Amino acid sequence: MTQYILTSESVSCGHPDKVADCISDAVLDLYLFDDKNAKVACETMVKNNDVYVCGEITSIANITPQQIEDCVRGTINDIGYDSNELHFNGDTVKVHLNISAQSREINNAVVGGDELTAGDQGIMFGYATRETPNNMPLPIYLSKQFIETAWQNRNKLNLRPDMKSQVSVKFHNGKAIEVDNVVLSMCHHESYTIDSLREMFYDSLKPSVLSDLPDSILHLFTGNTKWYINPAGTWNIGGPVSDCGLTGRKIVVDQYGADCEIGGGAFSGKDPSKVDRSAAYMARHIALKTLQHFEESNKIKVQLSYAIGQKYPVSLRIWDPTTGIEYPLTGFDLEDLTPNSIIDILKLKNPIYLNTARRGHFGVDPFYYDGVDYHEWEKI
């Protein structure tokens, strides 16, 4: 018999790295609104009151530097950095642009007539489990619950955009038996003392999170669960002033936490011809479908890999990591795993990407809004 503790973390979209992700995906959406075939690789860095947007973009859309700058400012303001009080303000940031066209050699290798091939080599993982309502691993599911609740109530509770959470779950023979500890750090208004902040958490945020959990998970919180609320003390200044933010630095948070390997490729700022993103979404879709089809399975992992300039994956594996049972590709065929097919099946040419950077790439209910389908890969 084995017993261990597994930990995963989450961050709000006010975290500096997530701010960078949101800006990169907002720029991607800006191009996709006018050009569904735009080739975008957009990287962002935020520090103090400066924003650096760099990368390679090839598009027929007539997007001006001023439009990109306005997009950057609007994204920052929407996150909540809209006041000089926060030392990072969408209205006053200095926006630095350094954008060139996609490499001709890469373009020639990837685009051939109507056929799209992989834009780079890469390894992608997908994961699905029955242990939570949204089929996400339990530690990251819980860490996101605390962030989501704090974020939704931030204005009412005088909280600032930057937040981090971490949840550690104790397992016995692979089954969760107890939440060992919860860490939540919230940037907040100066009116809070550390005692009043913690009192607010126990009186308001904690009951709100726990009340939304199913009984099968709620019982894991016990009298032994340890709570670390702003363990470093008061925290008034967050965001890019306190920490430089970079696109793609929260790739574990973006995926499945500590429960599943990652291929190493980031998502944000990349158009769907980049298999780092599109094939990772398909891997999640396959994992969900396989879990649904094989009722005896408890967890499903999927690994896909591609080579630049090739349309078919060079490897595919589907298995249950708890039993070691290997599963066939079910409900799909190899043609469905080409970049063109993935994009069509999951409707990835729509401007849906800022929403994924804000709310999370996986475990978010699919929805339809203003003529666009979001999170199609979550549909089972």
N, C-alpha and C positions, 0 to 999 in steps of 0.2 A: 504494500500500500504506500502511496506517495502523497505528500502534501506540499503545496507551494503557494506563493503569492505572486500574482501577475498584475502589472500596473500599466495603465494607459493614460494619456493626457489629451486635453483639448484646449483650444484658445478661441477667444472671440474674434470677430472681424476687425476689432479695434487694436488687436495686437499688431506691432509693426510689420511682422512678416506677412500677416493676413491683409494688412492695408496694401502692401505691395502686390500681393496676389490679386486683390480686388481691382487695383488700378490696371494691371496687365490684362485681366479678363474684361474690364470695361472697354479698354482700347480694342481688344479683339471683337467684342460685340459691336462697337462703333463701325468697324469695317464690314462685319457680316450683315449689318442692316442694309448696306448698299451693294455688297458683292459677296454672294454665297460661296464663291470659290477663292476668296482672299487667302493668301499664304502669309500667316502671321506667326512670328516668334518674338514676343514682346517681354522684355525683362525690366523690372522696376526696382529701384533702391530709394528708400526714404530715410532721411536723417535730419534732425532738427527741423527747420522749416524749408527744406529743400527736397525736391523730388526729381529723380533722374530716370528717364524713360528711354531705353535703348533697345536695339534689336534689328530684325530684318522683316520687312513687310513688302510684299508684292501684290498689288491690287489695281483693278480698274476703277475703284471708288476714288472720287476726287476729294479726299479728306485733307484739309489744310492743317498746318501746325497749330493754328489757333483753335480749331475744332478739337484736336487732341488735348491741348491745354485745358480747354473748357471741360472736356470729359474728365480729366484728372481732377480738376477742382470740384466738380459736381460729385464725383465718387467720394472724395475725402469728406465733403460736407455731409453727404448722406450717411456716412458711417458715424458721424457725430463730432468730428473735429472741425467745428465751425466757429470757434471763438479764440481770441488771443489769450484767454485765460488758460487754455490747454497748451499753449506754446507751439501748437501745430494747427494751422488754420487753412482750410481749403481756399479761402478768399485771398490769403496773403502769401501762400507758398511760392517759392521760386521754382518754376518748372523748366527742367533742362532736357532737351530732346536730342537724341543721337540715333537716327533710324536710317537704315539703308535698305536696298533691295535684297531679296533672297539670292544666294549664290547661284549663278547660272549652272554650274556643274551639278549642284543638288537638285535644282529645278529639272534639269534634263534627265536625271536619274529617276525622279519621282513621277513626273507627269509625262505620259506618252499617249497622245490622242485623248480618247475618253477613259482610258484605263489609268487608275491611280495605283501606285505601288507604295510600299512603306517608305516614309520620309527619313528613317534612320533605323539602325539596328536597335534592339531593345528587348527587355524582358518585362512582362507584365503579370501581375497576380490578381486573381479574383477570389472572393471569400463569401461564404454565407453560412449561417448557423441558426439552429432552432431556439437558441437560449434567450432571445429577446424578440419583442414584437416586430422590429424592423429588420430582423435577421443579421444584425451586426453583433460583433463580440461584446460580451457583457461589460468589461472595463471601459471601453471607449463609448459604449452606449450610455453608461452612467455619467461619465465625465462630460459628455455633450449635454446631458439633461441639466446639469448644474449650470453650465455656461448659457444654455438657451434660456433658462428661467431668469437668471441674473440679467441677461441682455434684454429680454423683453420688458423687464421692470426697471431698467436702468434710470429712466427719467424720473419716474415716481419715487425712486429710492436714492436719488442724488449720486448715482454711480457714473463713472466715466468709462469711455469705450474699451479700455485695455483690461482684459481679464484672462486668467489662466486657471485651469482645473486639473486635478489628477485623482484617479480612483484606483485603489489597490484591492483586489479581490482574492480571498483565500479559497483554494481549490483542494479537494481531496479525491484522489483517483479520477481526476479530470472533471469533477463536478463541483460547481460553486457551492460553498457552504456558508460563507460570511463575507461581508464587506469589511476588510480590515481597517482601512483608513480613507479619508477624503481630504484632499487639499484644495482650497479655493482661495485665490488671490484676486482681489477686486480693486482697481483704481477708483478713488472716491473723492468727493468734495471735502474741503478742509473742515467743514462743520462737524465731521465725524471724529470722535476719538476712537482708539482701537477697541475700547470696551463697548462703545455705542454701536460700532460697526458689527461686532460679533453678536451683540444683542439683536440687531436688525436681522442678521442671518438666521439665528435660531427662532426668532418670532415670526419671520415672514418667508424668507427664501427656502429654508429647509423644509417646512411643512408643505410649501407649494410643490417642490420637487417630489417629495415622497408621496403626496396625494395622487400624483399622476402615474405612479408606477403600478404595474400589475402585481397581484398578491404573490405570484411566483418569484418576484424579484424583491418586493418590499420586505419580506421576511428575512432577507440577507442582512439587513441593517439591524444590529443588535446593540445591547448595552456595552458590548466590547468594542464597537466601532469607534475609532479615534477620529477627531475632527480637528483639522488644522486650517483655521480661517485667518487669512492674512498673517501667516506665521512670522513674517519678517517685520510686522508692525504696520503702522499707517503708510498709505501709498497714495500720494496726491498727484504726482507727475509721472504719467506713463506715455505710451506711444513712442513715436520716433525720436523724441527728445531724450528719452532715457535709454533707448536701444535702437540701433540701426536695423532697418527691416529690408529683407530681400525676397523677391519672388522665388518660390520653390523651396523655401527652407523649412516648411512644415509638411513635408511629404508623408511622414508617418501619421500625423494628425489627419491629413487629407484622406488616408486610406483606412486601415483597420487596426491602428494602434500596434501593440506588441504581439498580437495574436497571429499575424500573418506576415510572411516575408514581403518585401517590396523590391521592385526591379531597379529602383533608384531614379527613375525619370519623374520630373515634376509635371503637373497638369497645367497650371494657370499660364495664360498668355500664349498658348499654343492652339492653332486651328486644328480641326479634326483630321487633317491629313497626317498629323504627327501621331504615330501609334502609341507613343508614351501615354497619350490621353485616350484616344478613341478605343484602342485595344484593351486598355485597363477597364473602361466602361463595359466593353463587351465581355471581358472576363468575369466581372461582377454579374452581368446578365446571365451568362452561362451557369455560374455557380447557383444563382437563385432558381433557375429553371431545373437544374439537376437535382437540387434539394427538394423541389416540389415533386419531381417525377419519381424519385427513389425514396419511398417513405421510410425505409429502414436506415437511411443515412441521417447522421446528426449534424455533421459539418461537411462542407464541401470547399476544397481549394481547387483553383484553376491556375495553370501556368501557360502563358502564351509567349512565343518569342518570334521576332521578325528580323529580316536582313534588309538593309537599304536597297531599294530598287527591285525588290521581290514582292509579288502580290499575295502569296500564300504564306502562312506562318511556317517557320522552320521547325517548330516544336509545339506540341500541345499535350498537356496532362491534366486529367480531372480525377480527383481522389478524395476520400474521406480520411483526414489526418488522424482521427481517433481509432479507426479500424484498419487503415491501410488498404482498404478496398479501392480498386481502380474502376472508374466508370467510363463508358463510351460517350462520345459527343451525341447528345440526344436532343432531337427537335431542331437541329441545325445540321448543315453539311459544310464541307471545306470552303465552298463558294461563299458562304455567309461570313467567313473570317477574312475575306479580302478587305483592304481599306475602303473601297467603294461600297461594298455591301454593308459593312459595319456602319458607315456614315448614313446610308439609306435606312437601314433597319432601326437605328436609334435616333434618327432625325437630327443629326449633329451639325447641320449647316445653319441652323437657326441661332440667333443671338441669345443664347441661354446661359452664358458662361459666368457673368458676374453673379448670377444667382447661385451657381454652384460654389463659387469662391466664398460667398457670404454664408450660406446655410450648410455647406458640406456636400461632398461629391456622392457619398453613399449613405443609405439609410434614410433618405428623404422621400416622402410620399410623392409619386408623380402627380403632376397637375397640368391643367390646360388654362392658358391665360392669353387673351388678346390674340387669338389665332395661332398660338405657339404651344407645342407640347414640351414640357420640362421633365427631366429625369426619366426619360423613356427606358433606360436600362434597369430601372427599379421595377418595371411592370412584370408581374408573373401571372 
